[in-house]
Amino acid sequence: MTTENLEIDCAIQIQKPIHEVFEAIVNPELMSQYFIGQSSGRMESGKEIIWKFPEFETEFPIRVGLIEMNQSVSFYWTMDNIETKVQINLTIKENNATLVSIKEKSRINDAKGIQWLTGNSFGWSNFLACLKAYLEYGINLRKGAFDFMKK
């Protein structure tokens, strides 16, 4: 990261096989159990889908980049009229665990960029914690967690 651009970089290890973690990220029926409210489709290379979150009325168009089975997922989305790329990488670890790494880049290091960095860093950390809770324990941490944000 340079001082001119801001990037998000976070990771967590999940005690599940890589194929289960991958499927939970690309399959909207599974993703709606821990992250989104609904999706217009499965994440597939080159596909455009819409995500909806239960706490927001806004729809989030997603332009899926490259999907590599059990390895990586990339997509682009737009916030404040700026498109950023999200790269999710999966790595096999000991004891059949999976390391999930997320990078989102980039925004200019200014007031709006810092607001994006703060909000999306929280968002991706929350995504990782929710993914772990869902896959390891069957718990949906988001259920009701952000009801206070509904308008």
Rosetta constraint file for C-alpha pairs under 8 A:
AtomPair CA 1 CA 5 HARMONIC 6.44 0.50
AtomPair CA 1 CA 6 HARMONIC 6.41 0.50
AtomPair CA 1 CA 7 HARMONIC 6.41 0.50
AtomPair CA 2 CA 6 HARMONIC 7.25 0.50
AtomPair CA 3 CA 109 HARMONIC 6.79 0.50
AtomPair CA 4 CA 108 HARMONIC 5.90 0.50
AtomPair CA 4 CA 109 HARMONIC 5.40 0.50
AtomPair CA 5 CA 106 HARMONIC 6.04 0.50
AtomPair CA 5 CA 107 HARMONIC 5.46 0.50
AtomPair CA 5 CA 108 HARMONIC 4.63 0.50
AtomPair CA 5 CA 109 HARMONIC 5.25 0.50
AtomPair CA 6 CA 105 HARMONIC 6.88 0.50
AtomPair CA 6 CA 106 HARMONIC 5.42 0.50
AtomPair CA 6 CA 107 HARMONIC 5.16 0.50
AtomPair CA 6 CA 108 HARMONIC 6.04 0.50
AtomPair CA 6 CA 109 HARMONIC 5.71 0.50
AtomPair CA 6 CA 113 HARMONIC 6.94 0.50
AtomPair CA 6 CA 114 HARMONIC 7.66 0.50
AtomPair CA 6 CA 117 HARMONIC 6.91 0.50
AtomPair CA 7 CA 103 HARMONIC 7.08 0.50
AtomPair CA 7 CA 104 HARMONIC 5.82 0.50
AtomPair CA 7 CA 105 HARMONIC 4.66 0.50
AtomPair CA 7 CA 106 HARMONIC 5.02 0.50
AtomPair CA 7 CA 107 HARMONIC 6.90 0.50
AtomPair CA 7 CA 117 HARMONIC 7.15 0.50
AtomPair CA 8 CA 102 HARMONIC 7.63 0.50
AtomPair CA 8 CA 103 HARMONIC 5.28 0.50
AtomPair CA 8 CA 104 HARMONIC 4.97 0.50
AtomPair CA 8 CA 105 HARMONIC 6.39 0.50
AtomPair CA 8 CA 106 HARMONIC 7.82 0.50
AtomPair CA 8 CA 117 HARMONIC 6.64 0.50
AtomPair CA 8 CA 120 HARMONIC 7.58 0.50
AtomPair CA 8 CA 121 HARMONIC 6.03 0.50
AtomPair CA 9 CA 101 HARMONIC 7.37 0.50
AtomPair CA 9 CA 102 HARMONIC 5.73 0.50
AtomPair CA 9 CA 103 HARMONIC 4.52 0.50
AtomPair CA 9 CA 104 HARMONIC 6.76 0.50
AtomPair CA 9 CA 121 HARMONIC 7.79 0.50
AtomPair CA 10 CA 101 HARMONIC 5.88 0.50
AtomPair CA 10 CA 102 HARMONIC 5.40 0.50
AtomPair CA 10 CA 103 HARMONIC 6.68 0.50
AtomPair CA 10 CA 121 HARMONIC 7.71 0.50
AtomPair CA 10 CA 124 HARMONIC 7.27 0.50
AtomPair CA 10 CA 125 HARMONIC 6.72 0.50
AtomPair CA 11 CA 99 HARMONIC 6.99 0.50
AtomPair CA 11 CA 100 HARMONIC 5.44 0.50
AtomPair CA 11 CA 101 HARMONIC 4.21 0.50
AtomPair CA 11 CA 102 HARMONIC 6.05 0.50
AtomPair CA 11 CA 125 HARMONIC 7.76 0.50
AtomPair CA 11 CA 128 HARMONIC 7.27 0.50
AtomPair CA 12 CA 99 HARMONIC 5.84 0.50
AtomPair CA 12 CA 100 HARMONIC 5.49 0.50
AtomPair CA 12 CA 101 HARMONIC 6.74 0.50
AtomPair CA 12 CA 128 HARMONIC 6.40 0.50
AtomPair CA 12 CA 129 HARMONIC 7.78 0.50
AtomPair CA 13 CA 97 HARMONIC 6.81 0.50
AtomPair CA 13 CA 98 HARMONIC 5.62 0.50
AtomPair CA 13 CA 99 HARMONIC 4.28 0.50
AtomPair CA 13 CA 100 HARMONIC 6.09 0.50
AtomPair CA 13 CA 132 HARMONIC 7.97 0.50
AtomPair CA 14 CA 21 HARMONIC 8.00 0.50
AtomPair CA 14 CA 97 HARMONIC 5.64 0.50
AtomPair CA 14 CA 98 HARMONIC 5.24 0.50
AtomPair CA 14 CA 99 HARMONIC 6.25 0.50
AtomPair CA 14 CA 100 HARMONIC 7.41 0.50
AtomPair CA 14 CA 132 HARMONIC 5.67 0.50
AtomPair CA 14 CA 135 HARMONIC 7.87 0.50
AtomPair CA 14 CA 136 HARMONIC 7.39 0.50
AtomPair CA 15 CA 95 HARMONIC 7.75 0.50
AtomPair CA 15 CA 96 HARMONIC 6.79 0.50
AtomPair CA 15 CA 97 HARMONIC 4.30 0.50
AtomPair CA 15 CA 98 HARMONIC 6.38 0.50
AtomPair CA 15 CA 132 HARMONIC 7.98 0.50
AtomPair CA 15 CA 136 HARMONIC 6.65 0.50
AtomPair CA 16 CA 20 HARMONIC 6.59 0.50
AtomPair CA 16 CA 21 HARMONIC 6.75 0.50
AtomPair CA 16 CA 96 HARMONIC 6.18 0.50
AtomPair CA 16 CA 97 HARMONIC 4.94 0.50
AtomPair CA 16 CA 98 HARMONIC 6.18 0.50
AtomPair CA 16 CA 135 HARMONIC 7.17 0.50
AtomPair CA 16 CA 136 HARMONIC 7.03 0.50
AtomPair CA 17 CA 21 HARMONIC 6.61 0.50
AtomPair CA 17 CA 92 HARMONIC 7.65 0.50
AtomPair CA 17 CA 96 HARMONIC 5.18 0.50
AtomPair CA 17 CA 97 HARMONIC 5.53 0.50
AtomPair CA 17 CA 98 HARMONIC 6.11 0.50
AtomPair CA 18 CA 22 HARMONIC 6.05 0.50
AtomPair CA 18 CA 70 HARMONIC 5.99 0.50
AtomPair CA 18 CA 90 HARMONIC 6.94 0.50
AtomPair CA 18 CA 91 HARMONIC 7.35 0.50
AtomPair CA 18 CA 92 HARMONIC 6.31 0.50
AtomPair CA 18 CA 96 HARMONIC 7.65 0.50
AtomPair CA 18 CA 97 HARMONIC 7.06 0.50
AtomPair CA 18 CA 98 HARMONIC 5.38 0.50
AtomPair CA 19 CA 23 HARMONIC 6.13 0.50
AtomPair CA 19 CA 70 HARMONIC 5.43 0.50
AtomPair CA 20 CA 24 HARMONIC 6.24 0.50
AtomPair CA 21 CA 25 HARMONIC 6.49 0.50
AtomPair CA 21 CA 70 HARMONIC 7.98 0.50
AtomPair CA 21 CA 98 HARMONIC 7.37 0.50
AtomPair CA 21 CA 135 HARMONIC 7.55 0.50
AtomPair CA 22 CA 26 HARMONIC 6.45 0.50
AtomPair CA 22 CA 69 HARMONIC 7.39 0.50
AtomPair CA 22 CA 70 HARMONIC 5.34 0.50
AtomPair CA 22 CA 71 HARMONIC 7.52 0.50
AtomPair CA 22 CA 72 HARMONIC 7.91 0.50
AtomPair CA 22 CA 90 HARMONIC 7.61 0.50
AtomPair CA 23 CA 27 HARMONIC 5.58 0.50
AtomPair CA 23 CA 30 HARMONIC 7.67 0.50
AtomPair CA 24 CA 28 HARMONIC 7.79 0.50
AtomPair CA 24 CA 30 HARMONIC 5.17 0.50
AtomPair CA 24 CA 31 HARMONIC 5.66 0.50
AtomPair CA 24 CA 131 HARMONIC 7.86 0.50
AtomPair CA 25 CA 30 HARMONIC 7.47 0.50
AtomPair CA 25 CA 31 HARMONIC 5.96 0.50
AtomPair CA 26 CA 31 HARMONIC 7.34 0.50
AtomPair CA 26 CA 42 HARMONIC 5.80 0.50
AtomPair CA 26 CA 43 HARMONIC 4.83 0.50
AtomPair CA 26 CA 44 HARMONIC 7.55 0.50
AtomPair CA 26 CA 73 HARMONIC 7.92 0.50
AtomPair CA 27 CA 31 HARMONIC 6.09 0.50
AtomPair CA 27 CA 41 HARMONIC 7.97 0.50
AtomPair CA 27 CA 42 HARMONIC 5.25 0.50
AtomPair CA 27 CA 43 HARMONIC 6.79 0.50
AtomPair CA 28 CA 32 HARMONIC 5.82 0.50
AtomPair CA 28 CA 38 HARMONIC 6.84 0.50
AtomPair CA 28 CA 39 HARMONIC 5.78 0.50
AtomPair CA 28 CA 41 HARMONIC 6.45 0.50
AtomPair CA 28 CA 42 HARMONIC 5.65 0.50
AtomPair CA 28 CA 43 HARMONIC 7.80 0.50
AtomPair CA 29 CA 33 HARMONIC 7.04 0.50
AtomPair CA 29 CA 38 HARMONIC 7.91 0.50
AtomPair CA 30 CA 34 HARMONIC 7.45 0.50
AtomPair CA 31 CA 35 HARMONIC 5.61 0.50
AtomPair CA 31 CA 36 HARMONIC 6.18 0.50
AtomPair CA 32 CA 36 HARMONIC 4.75 0.50
AtomPair CA 32 CA 37 HARMONIC 5.18 0.50
AtomPair CA 32 CA 38 HARMONIC 5.73 0.50
AtomPair CA 32 CA 39 HARMONIC 7.82 0.50
AtomPair CA 33 CA 37 HARMONIC 7.94 0.50
AtomPair CA 33 CA 134 HARMONIC 7.34 0.50
AtomPair CA 33 CA 140 HARMONIC 6.00 0.50
AtomPair CA 34 CA 127 HARMONIC 7.76 0.50
AtomPair CA 34 CA 130 HARMONIC 5.57 0.50
AtomPair CA 34 CA 131 HARMONIC 6.13 0.50
AtomPair CA 34 CA 134 HARMONIC 6.22 0.50
AtomPair CA 34 CA 139 HARMONIC 7.82 0.50
AtomPair CA 34 CA 140 HARMONIC 4.99 0.50
AtomPair CA 34 CA 141 HARMONIC 6.61 0.50
AtomPair CA 34 CA 142 HARMONIC 6.14 0.50
AtomPair CA 34 CA 143 HARMONIC 7.86 0.50
AtomPair CA 35 CA 53 HARMONIC 7.71 0.50
AtomPair CA 35 CA 127 HARMONIC 6.29 0.50
AtomPair CA 35 CA 130 HARMONIC 6.95 0.50
AtomPair CA 35 CA 131 HARMONIC 7.61 0.50
AtomPair CA 35 CA 142 HARMONIC 6.75 0.50
AtomPair CA 36 CA 51 HARMONIC 6.66 0.50
AtomPair CA 36 CA 52 HARMONIC 6.10 0.50
AtomPair CA 36 CA 53 HARMONIC 4.88 0.50
AtomPair CA 36 CA 54 HARMONIC 7.10 0.50
AtomPair CA 37 CA 51 HARMONIC 7.53 0.50
AtomPair CA 37 CA 52 HARMONIC 5.47 0.50
AtomPair CA 37 CA 53 HARMONIC 4.58 0.50
AtomPair CA 37 CA 54 HARMONIC 5.06 0.50
AtomPair CA 38 CA 51 HARMONIC 5.93 0.50
AtomPair CA 38 CA 52 HARMONIC 5.29 0.50
AtomPair CA 38 CA 53 HARMONIC 6.84 0.50
AtomPair CA 39 CA 49 HARMONIC 6.83 0.50
AtomPair CA 39 CA 50 HARMONIC 5.55 0.50
AtomPair CA 39 CA 51 HARMONIC 4.56 0.50
AtomPair CA 39 CA 52 HARMONIC 6.32 0.50
AtomPair CA 40 CA 49 HARMONIC 5.39 0.50
AtomPair CA 40 CA 50 HARMONIC 5.27 0.50
AtomPair CA 40 CA 51 HARMONIC 6.75 0.50
AtomPair CA 41 CA 49 HARMONIC 5.91 0.50
AtomPair CA 41 CA 50 HARMONIC 7.63 0.50
AtomPair CA 42 CA 49 HARMONIC 7.79 0.50
AtomPair CA 43 CA 47 HARMONIC 6.90 0.50
AtomPair CA 43 CA 49 HARMONIC 7.52 0.50
AtomPair CA 43 CA 64 HARMONIC 6.48 0.50
AtomPair CA 43 CA 67 HARMONIC 7.85 0.50
AtomPair CA 44 CA 64 HARMONIC 6.47 0.50
AtomPair CA 44 CA 66 HARMONIC 7.76 0.50
AtomPair CA 44 CA 67 HARMONIC 6.25 0.50
AtomPair CA 45 CA 64 HARMONIC 5.57 0.50
AtomPair CA 45 CA 65 HARMONIC 5.36 0.50
AtomPair CA 45 CA 66 HARMONIC 4.88 0.50
AtomPair CA 45 CA 67 HARMONIC 5.19 0.50
AtomPair CA 46 CA 63 HARMONIC 6.91 0.50
AtomPair CA 46 CA 64 HARMONIC 5.24 0.50
AtomPair CA 46 CA 65 HARMONIC 5.52 0.50
AtomPair CA 46 CA 66 HARMONIC 7.01 0.50
AtomPair CA 47 CA 63 HARMONIC 6.23 0.50
AtomPair CA 47 CA 64 HARMONIC 5.34 0.50
AtomPair CA 47 CA 65 HARMONIC 7.76 0.50
AtomPair CA 48 CA 61 HARMONIC 7.11 0.50
AtomPair CA 48 CA 62 HARMONIC 5.66 0.50
AtomPair CA 48 CA 63 HARMONIC 4.61 0.50
AtomPair CA 48 CA 64 HARMONIC 6.02 0.50
AtomPair CA 49 CA 61 HARMONIC 5.94 0.50
AtomPair CA 49 CA 62 HARMONIC 5.20 0.50
AtomPair CA 49 CA 63 HARMONIC 6.63 0.50
AtomPair CA 49 CA 64 HARMONIC 7.70 0.50
AtomPair CA 50 CA 59 HARMONIC 6.38 0.50
AtomPair CA 50 CA 60 HARMONIC 5.51 0.50
AtomPair CA 50 CA 61 HARMONIC 4.50 0.50
AtomPair CA 50 CA 62 HARMONIC 5.78 0.50
AtomPair CA 51 CA 59 HARMONIC 5.94 0.50
AtomPair CA 51 CA 60 HARMONIC 5.03 0.50
AtomPair CA 51 CA 61 HARMONIC 6.38 0.50
AtomPair CA 51 CA 62 HARMONIC 7.07 0.50
AtomPair CA 52 CA 56 HARMONIC 7.35 0.50
AtomPair CA 52 CA 57 HARMONIC 7.55 0.50
AtomPair CA 52 CA 58 HARMONIC 6.97 0.50
AtomPair CA 52 CA 59 HARMONIC 5.12 0.50
AtomPair CA 52 CA 60 HARMONIC 6.29 0.50
AtomPair CA 53 CA 57 HARMONIC 7.48 0.50
AtomPair CA 53 CA 58 HARMONIC 7.88 0.50
AtomPair CA 53 CA 59 HARMONIC 7.68 0.50
AtomPair CA 55 CA 146 HARMONIC 6.00 0.50
AtomPair CA 55 CA 147 HARMONIC 6.00 0.50
AtomPair CA 55 CA 149 HARMONIC 5.87 0.50
AtomPair CA 55 CA 150 HARMONIC 4.97 0.50
AtomPair CA 56 CA 149 HARMONIC 7.54 0.50
AtomPair CA 56 CA 150 HARMONIC 6.26 0.50
AtomPair CA 56 CA 151 HARMONIC 7.77 0.50
AtomPair CA 60 CA 77 HARMONIC 7.23 0.50
AtomPair CA 60 CA 78 HARMONIC 7.78 0.50
AtomPair CA 61 CA 77 HARMONIC 6.32 0.50
AtomPair CA 61 CA 78 HARMONIC 7.54 0.50
AtomPair CA 62 CA 75 HARMONIC 6.53 0.50
AtomPair CA 62 CA 76 HARMONIC 5.87 0.50
AtomPair CA 62 CA 77 HARMONIC 5.17 0.50
AtomPair CA 63 CA 75 HARMONIC 5.55 0.50
AtomPair CA 63 CA 76 HARMONIC 5.10 0.50
AtomPair CA 63 CA 77 HARMONIC 6.46 0.50
AtomPair CA 64 CA 74 HARMONIC 6.24 0.50
AtomPair CA 64 CA 75 HARMONIC 4.18 0.50
AtomPair CA 64 CA 76 HARMONIC 6.31 0.50
AtomPair CA 65 CA 73 HARMONIC 7.40 0.50
AtomPair CA 65 CA 74 HARMONIC 4.98 0.50
AtomPair CA 65 CA 75 HARMONIC 4.74 0.50
AtomPair CA 65 CA 76 HARMONIC 7.00 0.50
AtomPair CA 66 CA 72 HARMONIC 7.76 0.50
AtomPair CA 66 CA 73 HARMONIC 6.20 0.50
AtomPair CA 66 CA 74 HARMONIC 5.48 0.50
AtomPair CA 66 CA 75 HARMONIC 7.40 0.50
AtomPair CA 67 CA 71 HARMONIC 7.96 0.50
AtomPair CA 67 CA 72 HARMONIC 5.83 0.50
AtomPair CA 67 CA 73 HARMONIC 4.64 0.50
AtomPair CA 67 CA 74 HARMONIC 6.35 0.50
AtomPair CA 68 CA 72 HARMONIC 5.07 0.50
AtomPair CA 68 CA 73 HARMONIC 6.45 0.50
AtomPair CA 70 CA 90 HARMONIC 6.83 0.50
AtomPair CA 71 CA 89 HARMONIC 5.92 0.50
AtomPair CA 71 CA 90 HARMONIC 4.97 0.50
AtomPair CA 71 CA 91 HARMONIC 6.90 0.50
AtomPair CA 72 CA 87 HARMONIC 7.27 0.50
AtomPair CA 72 CA 88 HARMONIC 5.48 0.50
AtomPair CA 72 CA 89 HARMONIC 4.43 0.50
AtomPair CA 72 CA 90 HARMONIC 5.86 0.50
AtomPair CA 73 CA 87 HARMONIC 6.04 0.50
AtomPair CA 73 CA 88 HARMONIC 5.10 0.50
AtomPair CA 73 CA 89 HARMONIC 6.62 0.50
AtomPair CA 74 CA 85 HARMONIC 7.02 0.50
AtomPair CA 74 CA 86 HARMONIC 5.53 0.50
AtomPair CA 74 CA 87 HARMONIC 4.48 0.50
AtomPair CA 74 CA 88 HARMONIC 6.09 0.50
AtomPair CA 75 CA 85 HARMONIC 5.79 0.50
AtomPair CA 75 CA 86 HARMONIC 5.37 0.50
AtomPair CA 75 CA 87 HARMONIC 6.80 0.50
AtomPair CA 76 CA 83 HARMONIC 6.38 0.50
AtomPair CA 76 CA 84 HARMONIC 5.55 0.50
AtomPair CA 76 CA 85 HARMONIC 4.50 0.50
AtomPair CA 76 CA 86 HARMONIC 6.09 0.50
AtomPair CA 77 CA 83 HARMONIC 5.39 0.50
AtomPair CA 77 CA 84 HARMONIC 5.76 0.50
AtomPair CA 77 CA 85 HARMONIC 6.79 0.50
AtomPair CA 77 CA 86 HARMONIC 7.95 0.50
AtomPair CA 78 CA 82 HARMONIC 5.19 0.50
AtomPair CA 78 CA 83 HARMONIC 4.10 0.50
AtomPair CA 78 CA 84 HARMONIC 6.29 0.50
AtomPair CA 79 CA 83 HARMONIC 6.48 0.50
AtomPair CA 79 CA 84 HARMONIC 7.94 0.50
AtomPair CA 84 CA 104 HARMONIC 6.62 0.50
AtomPair CA 84 CA 105 HARMONIC 5.57 0.50
AtomPair CA 84 CA 106 HARMONIC 6.09 0.50
AtomPair CA 84 CA 107 HARMONIC 7.75 0.50
AtomPair CA 85 CA 104 HARMONIC 5.53 0.50
AtomPair CA 85 CA 105 HARMONIC 5.65 0.50
AtomPair CA 85 CA 106 HARMONIC 7.53 0.50
AtomPair CA 86 CA 102 HARMONIC 6.97 0.50
AtomPair CA 86 CA 103 HARMONIC 5.73 0.50
AtomPair CA 86 CA 104 HARMONIC 4.37 0.50
AtomPair CA 86 CA 105 HARMONIC 6.84 0.50
AtomPair CA 87 CA 102 HARMONIC 5.64 0.50
AtomPair CA 87 CA 103 HARMONIC 5.19 0.50
AtomPair CA 87 CA 104 HARMONIC 6.31 0.50
AtomPair CA 88 CA 100 HARMONIC 6.84 0.50
AtomPair CA 88 CA 101 HARMONIC 5.60 0.50
AtomPair CA 88 CA 102 HARMONIC 4.52 0.50
AtomPair CA 88 CA 103 HARMONIC 6.61 0.50
AtomPair CA 89 CA 99 HARMONIC 7.96 0.50
AtomPair CA 89 CA 100 HARMONIC 5.86 0.50
AtomPair CA 89 CA 101 HARMONIC 5.16 0.50
AtomPair CA 89 CA 102 HARMONIC 6.50 0.50
AtomPair CA 90 CA 98 HARMONIC 6.39 0.50
AtomPair CA 90 CA 99 HARMONIC 5.63 0.50
AtomPair CA 90 CA 100 HARMONIC 4.90 0.50
AtomPair CA 90 CA 101 HARMONIC 6.52 0.50
AtomPair CA 91 CA 98 HARMONIC 5.53 0.50
AtomPair CA 91 CA 99 HARMONIC 5.02 0.50
AtomPair CA 91 CA 100 HARMONIC 6.75 0.50
AtomPair CA 92 CA 96 HARMONIC 6.86 0.50
AtomPair CA 92 CA 97 HARMONIC 6.11 0.50
AtomPair CA 92 CA 98 HARMONIC 4.79 0.50
AtomPair CA 92 CA 99 HARMONIC 6.42 0.50
AtomPair CA 93 CA 97 HARMONIC 5.00 0.50
AtomPair CA 93 CA 98 HARMONIC 5.42 0.50
AtomPair CA 93 CA 99 HARMONIC 6.54 0.50
AtomPair CA 100 CA 128 HARMONIC 7.76 0.50
AtomPair CA 102 CA 124 HARMONIC 7.44 0.50
AtomPair CA 107 CA 113 HARMONIC 5.34 0.50
AtomPair CA 107 CA 116 HARMONIC 7.82 0.50
AtomPair CA 108 CA 113 HARMONIC 5.44 0.50
AtomPair CA 109 CA 113 HARMONIC 5.28 0.50
AtomPair CA 109 CA 114 HARMONIC 6.36 0.50
AtomPair CA 110 CA 114 HARMONIC 6.06 0.50
AtomPair CA 111 CA 115 HARMONIC 6.26 0.50
AtomPair CA 112 CA 116 HARMONIC 6.20 0.50
AtomPair CA 113 CA 117 HARMONIC 6.05 0.50
AtomPair CA 114 CA 118 HARMONIC 6.09 0.50
AtomPair CA 115 CA 119 HARMONIC 6.13 0.50
AtomPair CA 116 CA 120 HARMONIC 5.79 0.50
AtomPair CA 117 CA 121 HARMONIC 5.69 0.50
AtomPair CA 118 CA 122 HARMONIC 6.25 0.50
AtomPair CA 119 CA 123 HARMONIC 6.13 0.50
AtomPair CA 120 CA 124 HARMONIC 5.97 0.50
AtomPair CA 121 CA 125 HARMONIC 6.10 0.50
AtomPair CA 122 CA 126 HARMONIC 6.01 0.50
AtomPair CA 123 CA 127 HARMONIC 6.10 0.50
AtomPair CA 124 CA 128 HARMONIC 6.21 0.50
AtomPair CA 125 CA 129 HARMONIC 6.26 0.50
AtomPair CA 126 CA 130 HARMONIC 6.00 0.50
AtomPair CA 127 CA 131 HARMONIC 5.99 0.50
AtomPair CA 128 CA 132 HARMONIC 6.15 0.50
AtomPair CA 129 CA 133 HARMONIC 6.15 0.50
AtomPair CA 130 CA 134 HARMONIC 6.02 0.50
AtomPair CA 130 CA 139 HARMONIC 7.95 0.50
AtomPair CA 130 CA 140 HARMONIC 6.67 0.50
AtomPair CA 130 CA 141 HARMONIC 5.59 0.50
AtomPair CA 130 CA 142 HARMONIC 7.01 0.50
AtomPair CA 131 CA 135 HARMONIC 6.05 0.50
AtomPair CA 132 CA 136 HARMONIC 5.77 0.50
AtomPair CA 132 CA 137 HARMONIC 7.79 0.50
AtomPair CA 133 CA 137 HARMONIC 5.34 0.50
AtomPair CA 133 CA 138 HARMONIC 6.40 0.50
AtomPair CA 133 CA 139 HARMONIC 5.45 0.50
AtomPair CA 133 CA 140 HARMONIC 6.97 0.50
AtomPair CA 133 CA 141 HARMONIC 7.03 0.50
AtomPair CA 134 CA 138 HARMONIC 4.28 0.50
AtomPair CA 134 CA 139 HARMONIC 4.65 0.50
AtomPair CA 134 CA 140 HARMONIC 5.71 0.50
AtomPair CA 134 CA 141 HARMONIC 7.68 0.50
AtomPair CA 135 CA 139 HARMONIC 7.89 0.50
AtomPair CA 141 CA 145 HARMONIC 6.98 0.50
AtomPair CA 142 CA 146 HARMONIC 6.95 0.50
AtomPair CA 146 CA 150 HARMONIC 7.45 0.50
